[in-house]
Amino acid sequence: MEDLTDSIKNLRAKYREIFKTSAKEIEKRIDELKPAGVGDVFDQYPPKSAGALWQTSVLKMFDEDICREIYRKWSEILAYRREFSCTGCGTCCRLACSEFSPQELKIKAEHGDNFATQFLSAFVPYASKEDARRVYPEYITMLEENKEDEVYFYHCPKLNECSRCTDYENRPQICRDFPDNPLALLPKSCGFNAWKQEVEPVALMLHSMLEIVEYYKAHIPLRN
C-alpha cells in the first residue's frame, strides 16, 4: 500500500535541502552585485546612495534574470507534460479536493472567478468524508495527518462505471490541464506520475527560488 504520509515527509526533507542550496546561490548572486563599503541588503539606505543603487540592481536581477528563468523552465516542465497521457484510472474525477466549501465556490463563481466556475461545472460535493475515503483512503489519511485547514471533497457525476467521462468533449479546461503542477500528489495509477517523478527535483528548485526571491522583494526597504 502506498504510504503517502512518508512520501510527504520525504518531499519536505528534499525541499529543505534544495531550499538551502537555492538560498546560498541567490545570496552569492546578490553579493556579486554588492559594492564595497555597504552593509546588508535589508538595511535602510538613503535614496541614490550606493546601498540603494545596489538594492535596485538586486531587484532588477530578480525580475529580469531569476524570475524570467524560473518562468522559462516552468514552461518547459508543463510542455514536457504533453508527452504523457491519461491512463483512465479515474481517481482525479472521483476525488477532487478544495479548501473552499461548495457555498464559497459558488460565491467566488458569482464574482467572476473562472476556476470556481469551471470547478462547479464539473464537480459536486460528497455527502461525507467517508464517501470520499472509499475512493482513495491513503490520501484522506494523509490529509488528516498533515493538513490543518478544512478540506472539502468533490467528485464528477459524469464518470461512468468504466471510469470514462460521459461528456468528454465538453469537459472544462481544468480537466484538460490536470495535473498542471508536478508537485501535486498523484496516485501510482495516474499516467502523469512518471512525469511528476522525473521533473519533481527541478520543480522543487524553481519553487524554492521563487519563494526566496519573493521574501527578498518583500523585505528590501528600497526608497526611490
Sequence and secondary structure as in RCSB ss.txt:
>XXXX:A:sequence
MEDLTDSIKNLRAKYREIFKTSAKEIEKRIDELKPAGVGDVFDQYPPKSAGALWQTSVLKMFDEDICREIYRKWS
EILAYRREFSCTGCGTCCRLACSEFSPQELKIKAEHGDNFATQFLSAFVPYASKEDARRVYPEYITMLEENKEDE
VYFYHCPKLNECSRCTDYENRPQICRDFPDNPLALLPKSCGFNAWKQEVEPVALMLHSMLEIVEYYKAHIPLRN
>XXXX:A:secstr
   HHHHHHHHHHHHHHHHHHHHHHHHHHHHHT  TT   TTS   TTSHHHHHHHHHHHHIIIIIHHHHHHHHH
HHHHHGGGS      HHHH EEESS HHHHHHHHHTT HHHHHHHHH EE S HHHHHTT HHHHHHHHHH  S 
 EEEE TTB TTS BTTGGG  HHHHH    TTS   TT TTHHHHHHHHHHHHHHHHHHHHHHHHHHH     
